[in-house]
């Protein structure tokens, strides 16, 4: 049974950190990190059973503080990284660490005990990403195609490259670069490009977007005023190596060709408040998800700047002469960009949207009140793209 209705899961704590489990390509799985000041924070392992349309969850204790960012290893489905708040000497620091979940939870579990809170297990600390010299961590990002041994972290104005050694129990800082300039420069977010043999990273700080070559730790491009206000998030098109999406507090989503950064290729202005998140679909790059403080999730069809701007080409032999002529006419015209759907199941700021790694038609969104919603791309559009 395939149903387009959303499936909603409520956490008892506030939350803003969400990641798909990238190394798991069979089960539909997301990890959510909570933000509670009073209680031990948790990582919820959310397994979605799409045949029965139900969610199974497991809860792991994350006893070191509120989780601001979470990311799953691309190579090892039991490993994840978090950025979290820690109070020491009445100062709040944001730190980062790499963790392992208990062995038996690494694969999709279909048992969901009702009293899961009473028997919650704890994440095992593998290593800290030591940032004492660099400042507060804004995010940790794994090398996308790698063996799970390389990651970057953003700490205030530093971009740090880490190597995980000794089965991830030790993190060695292998390289770093600092933002130069006046004022308190701070990175807000970043994204590792899946192209160019994973040698490039894009970062956001204030209203600027910068590209970095990780081999030389040098800047390769800079989009000075990419947005009118703070840039919140970035994502690379998985199929077009120079295309990058950004979003920010000016309520806009912009698409860039990093070879010519003077103007965005396209701009979307559908949200009425800050846009926190932008995500390209991993398989069909015309599908773009955005989440905003206006409590809405928007699914857009950015087909004109996708890797298939003219749709799928049809085999000539299948067409009659009349159809052939129509098809030729159609091929000359790029398809139109459009908003596919606006999802309004949230009542609070949507801080995270993510596509499933296992099912390209499925995505999750998370709002600050702890509501996680799992939605599907509308069936009609799915068949339109596939057929």
Buried (B, 14 or more C-beta within 10 A) or exposed (E): EEEEEBBEBEBEBBBBBBBBBBBBEEBBBBBBBBBBEEEBBBBBBBBBBBEEBEBBBBBBBBEBBBBBBBBBBBBBBBBBBBBBBEEEEEEEBBBBBBBBBEEEBBBBBEEEEEEBEEEBBBBBBBBBBBBEEBBBBBBBBBBBEBEBBBBBBBBBBBBBBBEBEEEBEBBEBEBBBBBEEEEEBBBBBBBBBBBEEBBBBBBBBBBBBBBBBBEEBEBBBEBEEBBEBBBBBBBBBBBBBBBBBBBBBBBBBBBBBBEEBEEBBBEBEBBEBBBBBBBBBBEBBBBBBBBBBBBBBBBBBBBBBBEBBBBEEEEEEEBEEEEEEEBEEEEEEBBEBEEBBEBEBBEBBBBBBBBBBBBBBBBBBBBBBBBBBBBBBBEEBBEEBEE
